[in-house]
Amino acid sequence: MRRRTTLFVSVVAVATLALSALVGSTSAGASTHKYPVPYTFLTSALLAGAQVDADPPGANIWTCKPSAAHPRPVVLVHGLLGNKNTNWQTYAPLLANNGYCVFALTYGVAPGTPLPLSQLGGFTRMEASALELAAFVTKVLARTQANKVDILGHSEGTQMPDYYAKFLGGAAKIDKYVSLAPIWHGTNPAGLASLNQLAHLYEFDALSNGVFAPYFGSGTELLTGSAFYAKLRSGDTPVVKGITYTNIVTRYDELVAPYTGGIQAGMRNIVVQDQCALDFSEHFQIAADPIAAADVLNALDPAHPRPVPCRLVLPFVGG
C-alpha cells in the first residue's frame, strides 16, 4: 500500500513539474494565442477608438520573451491622429500570431489634454515624441532582455523614430525599420508646404509657429522643406548606418503628396501596386492591407520569405 502511495505521489509530482514548465515557457515566450486579424482600417479604428487607453490585441504583454526564431521585439509607432490601439488593429495581432513579442505606445499627446482629444496622438513636436519613444524602447529592451528592437511605423511614425535613431542613440537599438506610407521627403498636400515656405520667405515664421506649435507642433514639421527635414536629412540622407530599412508605399496615398515622397535611396522601396494592381489601399488602409502585411512579415524575417497575395483591396474598408 505504501509503495502504491509513493508511486502515485511521484507521478503527480512529475506531472506537476512538467505542467509548470509548460505553463512557464508559454507565459514567458511569444503568445501562442491566435488573435483575429481584421483587414479593414476604418471599421477597426472606429471600434478601437471607443476603448480608452486600451492595447491592441496581442500587444504590450510585458511577460513576453522573444524566441530564437524572432529574437527582437517589434515596436509599433502610430501615425498622426492615431494611437497605439486605433492604428494597430491589424498588425499587432498579425505579428503576435506569427510569434513576435509586440509593443505599442501612444506618443505626442500634450500633458493635460482632455478626453477625447487625448486619444489622438502625434500632435506634439517630433523631437519631443522621439524622447518618448526612446524611453519606451528602453523599457521594452529591459523587460524582454533583447539587445535590439525592430520598428514598424505608419505615416508620422515612419519619421519620428528616425530622429530617435539619428540623434538620440537609437541607432544602436534598432535592427529592422519598416515603414508604411512613409514621408521621407516631407509632403505637400494641397500646396501646404509651398504656403509654409512662402511664410518663411516673407518672415512670417514666428506667426506660423505661434499659431501651430502649441497645438499641432508636428504639423509644419511634416511639410516638405521644413527645418525638421533639413536636420533629419543632414548629410543628404536620413539613412542611419547599421539599420535595415524597408518602405511600403501606395500610389493612391492622398496625404503623402506626391507618393514618391515615401521612396528613399539607400532603402528597400516597395510600391504595393507593383505587386498587385487590385490593391487600392490609400494612406490609411495600407495599415490594414493584406498585401502590405506580407511585405512587412518578409521585411522582418527575410530568411523565411512568404508569397505576397493579390486580391481586391478597397480604400479605407479593405476587402
ZATORBA-18902 format. One record per residue: residue in three letters; z, y, x of N, C-alpha, C in turn. Coordinates in steps of 0.05 Angstrom, whole numbers, plus 5000, padded with zeros to 4 digits. Last residue first. Example, Ala and Ser with C-alpha at 12.3 -4.5 7.8 and 13.67 -1.06 7.14 Angstrom:
Ser514249555257514349795273515750015258 Ala515648865264515649105246515649345264 
END
This chain:
Gly404458924783402958724769403658444779 Gly405959624783405359374797403759174782 Val407160124765408259904750407659634763 Phe404960504803407660534791408760284779 Pro398360254796400160464805402760464790 Leu397759534799397159784787399160004797 Val394459024830397059174831396459454821 Leu391458394829391458664818394258784818 Arg391758094894391858084865391958364855 Cys392357714951390757924939390757884908 Pro397057585005395657524979393857764971 Val396857385070397157625054395657575028 Pro400256815099397856945087398557185070 Arg404856935153404156815127401756955116 Pro407056795220405456955200404956795175 His411656775259411156585236409556735214 Ala411957165295411656895306411056695284 Pro413157635269410357585276409857305286 Asp417257855230417257585242414357505249 Leu416258365213418958305222419058035237 Ala410958325198411658515219414458455230 Asn411157945157409757875182410458065205 Leu414058235119415157985130413757905156 Val410358655111412958705121414258455133 Asp405958375089405658515115408358575127 Ala408158205041407358005061407058135088 Ala408858715018411158545023410558325044 Ala403758895007405259025029407658855037 Ile402958544963401158534987402658655011 Pro406858684926406858414938405058384962 Asp410559284927407859174927407858894940 Ala414359664924414759424908412059264906 Ala412860094952415559994958416259754940 Ile408160234930408060084955410759974963 Gln409460554887409160274882408960104908 Phe409561074911411960954902411660644899 His404261204928406561264946409061114937 Glu400660654899400760924910403360964925 Ser396560084892399160194898398860484908 Phe392259784878392160074872394960204876 Asp388759264902391459384904391259684901 Leu383959044904385159054877387959184878 Ala382358994956381259224941382559254913 Cys386158825008385758754980384858994964 Gln385859005060386458725055385858635027 Asp384859525055383059385073383559085070 Gln388959705024386459655010384359525028 Val393059785061393259555043390559495029 Val392259885127391560005102391359775081 Ile396459895182395259715162394759885137 Asn397359965251396860105226395359915207 Arg401859965304400059795288399859925260 Met401660525348402960365329400960185315 Gly398460835379400760715392402460545374 Ala397061325329396261185353398761075367 Gln398361275260399161385286398261205309 Ile397961455193396861295214397361425241 Gly399461795153401261575159400261385181 Gly395462145146397862245158399862035165 Thr391761905114391561835143393861965159 Tyr392362125065393861885070393761805100 Pro392962845077391562605069393162355077 Ala398762715042396062825039395162955065 Val403062355010402262385038399262465038 Leu402662334954404562524967403962564997 Glu399261954936399062214924400862424937 Asp395561444963398161594966397761884957 Tyr391461094963392061244938394661394939 Arg391160825010389161035006389861204981 Thr397360675041395560635018393660875015 Val400260335098399460575083397560495060 Ile404760155143403360035120402760265101 Asn405860085212405460265189403860135168 Thr410359865260408259785241408159975218 Tyr412659865327412260005302409959875286 Thr417659675370415059585359414759695331 Ile420460035423420559975395417759885386 Gly419560175475421259945471421459865441 Lys419060875468418560635484420560415478 Val417161165409419361125427418960865442 Val412361615384412961345393415261335413 Pro410562105371413262035361414161755370 Thr407362505420407462265405410362225394 Asp407362945454404862885440404962615425 Gly412063105471410762905488408162805476 Ser414463135405414563245432413563025451 Arg414763015353412262935367412163055395 Leu419563235337419162945335416762845351 Lys418363785344420363645361419963345361 Ala414463855305413963955332415863815352 Tyr417063685260414963515271414263605299 Phe420764115254421763845256419563665269 Ala417464545246418964535271420064255276 Ser411264335214414064425214415264405242 Gly406164135209406464375225409364485226 Thr406763875144405163885169405664155183 Leu413363785119410663905117409363905144 Leu418463625123416563415119413663525118 Glu421464095125421263935149419063725147 Thr421764285074419864415092419564255117 Gly425763885055423163945042421064065061 Ser430663805076428563635086425863725076 Gly433864165047433464215075431164055086 Phe435064384994432864194999431964225029 Tyr439264734992438964544970436964324977 Pro439265085036441864995024441564775004 Ala433465145048435264995065437964905052 Phe430565475011430465185010432665035024 Val431866015020431565914992431765614992 Gly432166075074434466145058434366045030 Asn427165925090429365745097431865815080 Ser424266375069423666095061425965905066 Leu426766795097426866785067426366505057 Ala425566655149428366685141428666665111 Asp419966655149421466415154424266435144 Phe416267045145417967005121419666755124 Glu412367205182415267235188416967235163 Tyr407267065175407967335166411067375167 Leu407366545194405566735206406367025200 His410866295158411566325187409866545200 Ala407766315113410366445113411366495141 Leu403465995129403066285124405666435124 Gln406065515130405165625156404465915153 Asn406965445076409265465094408465585121 Leu401765385059403265615049405665655067 Ser400464905084398965145091400465395083 Ala403964575057404264615086402864865095 Leu401964595005404564705011405064745040 Gly397164394984397064625003399764745010 Ala398163944955397564194941397664444959 Pro401463685012400763644984400363914970 Asn401163545068400363805058399563785029 Thr405663245116403963235093403363525083 Gly406262935182407063115161405163095137 His404562525211403362785218404262995197 Trp407262085191407562145220406362415227 Ile409461845145408562125144408562225173 Pro408561205109409661385129408261655130 Ala408660765070407861035064409061245084 Leu413460415106411860415081411260705073 Ser414460155170414360395153412460355130 Val418759845215416659805195416760035175 Tyr420559685275420659925259418259915240 Lys424559255316422259295299422659535280 Asp429359465346427259295356424659345341 Ile434359925364432259855345430159685359 Lys437860105401439059955380436959865359 Ala435860455438437060205448438060015427 Ala434260875405432260715419433360445429 Gly438461185387437660955371435660775384 Gly440161655410440961405422440061155407 Leu438062105387440862045382441661765392 Phe432562185394434462395403437362325401 Lys429561745377428561915399430662095411 Ala432161505334431261345357430761515381 Tyr432961935300435261785310434561635335 Tyr427662035289429262245302431762115314 Asp426461575263425161615289426561845304 Pro429061615214430061425234428861465262 Met425762025189428462085198429561875218 Gln421061725175421061935195423861995206 Thr421561365135419961285158420061485181 Gly424261615095425661405110424061285132 Glu420461895068422162045087423661845105 Ser417361285059416961565056418661725077 His421760775079419760865059419761165058 Gly423260285130423560545117421260595097 Leu426859835163424759845143425160105127 Ile428659645228428659855208426359815189 Asp433059175258430359255251430559465229 Val438059245310437259225282434159255281 Lys441558895363439659095353439259045323 Asn445658535370445058725391443258955382 Ala450758355322448058345332447658565354 Gln455458335295455558255323452758215334 Thr456058525245454358285248454458175276 Arg459558965252460258755232458658495237 Ala456859275291459659175296460358945277 Leu451959375267452059215291454859105297 Val453759685223452259435218452459255243 Lys455960135249457659955232456359685228 Thr451360345274453660265290455560075274 Val448460465228447560255246449760155264 Phe451760885208451360645192450360415210 Ala451361275248453961165242453660905226 Ala445761385244446961285269449661155264 Leu445261585192444061325199445261215224 Glu447962075199448961875180447861595186 Leu444462305236447162245244448562045225 Ala440062365203439862185226442562115237 Ser441662765169441462495159441262295181 Ala441263205204443963125194443862835183 Glu435763205211437463185235440263095227 Met433863295160433563025171435262995196 Arg437863655113436063655136436063385150 Thr438463335047439363505070437463485093 Phe435962965013435563255009436363425033 Gly436562415008434462525026434062815024 Gly437962194940438362224968436062364983 Leu441262224881438662294893438962364922 Gln446162194861444661934863441861984875 Ser448062684854449062544878447662274882 Leu446362844805444762934828445662784853 Pro449162734759447662514771446162594796 Leu454962834800453262654785451662804764 Pro454963374849455963224826453963014816 Thr456463434917454263424898455163254873 Gly460263414957460863554933458763554912 Pro455663415012458363365001458963534977 Ala448863244999450763445008453563374996 Val445662685021446862804997449062995006 Gly443262365061442062625054443162745028 Tyr443161665042443661895061442562155049 Thr445461035029444461275017445161505035 Leu443360415061445160645058443760855041 Ala443459715069442159955059444260175056 Phe441959085099443859305095442259555087 Val441558385105440258635096442458845090 Cys439857835142442058005134440958285128 Tyr434657395118435557625134438257725123 Gly432356975088434256915109435257145126 Asn429257095046427856985070429756955094 Asn432657325010431557055003430256925027 Ala433157815035435457635034434557355028 Leu428058025026428957965054431357775054 Leu428158064970426057914984426957835012 Pro432458394958432558114951430457944965 Ala430358874985432958764991433158464983 Tyr425258974962425458884990428158774997 Thr426059124907424258914915424958804943 Gln429759524904430059304885428159074892 Trp430359994934430159744948430559504929 Asn431160494911428760464928428260174936 Thr435960464882433460504868430960444884 Asn439860364924439360174903436560214890 Lys440060784961440060504971439360304950 Asn435361254932437961184943437860884951 Gly430561804930431461534926434361494934 Leu428962304944429762264916430761984911 Leu425362034999426362274985426762214955 Gly426961335013425361585014426761814999 His431660925051430161005028428561265032 Val431860425095432260715095430460825073 Leu435259835112433359955094433960255091 Val435759425167436959665154434759805138 Val436858755181434758955173436159185158 Pro439558435239439758535211437658735206 Arg436557945280437158225276437458295246 Pro435157405282437657495295438357785292 His432956935249432757225244435257365256 Ala434056445272431356495263430856795259 Ala439556465280437756445304434856515296 Ser442156955233441556685242439856695267 Pro447357445225444557365229444257085240 Lys452357415176451857395205448957295209 Cys455757765125453257635134452957635165 Thr459758045105460457795119458057655131 Trp457558445076458558515102459658275118 Ile452158555044454058335045455258325073 Asn448058925036450859015041452858795037 Ala443758584988444358775010447258835012 Gly442658274943442258154970443058334993 Pro440658804901441258524904440658414932 Pro443459444923441259274913441858984917 Asp449759704901448059594923445759444910 Ala451260314866451060024868449359944892 Asp452360844850453260754877453160444879 Val451360704784452460894803453460764828 Gln445860514752448160394766449160574788 Ala441260744735443560754716446160634729 Gly437560624772438660894772441060924754 Ala435660124760437660144781438960424781 Leu431960264721434260094714436460124735 Leu428360564752429760684729432260524721 Ala426660184789428060414798429560554776 Ser424059804756426359724772427959964781 Thr419860124735421759994717424359924733 Leu417060274784418160464765420360354747 Phe415559804814417360004824418660174802 Thr415159124810414459364795416459584803 Tyr416558604825414358744838413358974821 Pro423058324836421058464818418958604835 Val425857744850424457954865422458084846 Pro432257444843429757514831428457754846 Tyr435057094899435157314880432357354867 Lys438356534918435756634913435856844891 His443256454969442656504941439856624938 Thr444456435021442856215012442156244982 Ser444856995065445256885039443356655033 Ala446556865133445057005113445156855087 Gly453456645146450656685152449256845130 Ala458556595126458256755150455256815155 Ser458156275081459156545077458556715102 Thr456355795105454755935085455556225082 Ser460455655139457855715151456055865131 Gly464655565102464855775122462155845134 Val462655135072463155395059463255615079 Leu462554755113460154825098460455095085 Ala467854725129465854805148463354895135 Ser470154555081470954815092468854915112 Leu467854045077467254245057467954525067 Ala470153805122467253825120466454045100 Leu475553835108474653965132471554005131 Thr475553505063476353785061475353945084 Ala474053015084472253145064472953445062 Val478452915117475752945129473853095110 Ala482452885077482653085099479953135111 Val480852445047481052705034481052925055 Val481252045086478652105074478652385062 Ser486852065096484952115117482152195107 Val488851905046489552175057487552255078 Phe486851375044486051575024486451865034 Leu489551145087486651165088485651375068 Thr494851185069494051325094491051365095 Thr494450855024495251145021494351305045 Arg493350375048491350495029491950785026 Arg497950295078495350325092493250455074 Arg501750245039501950475056499350515071 Met500049765017500050005000500050255017 
END
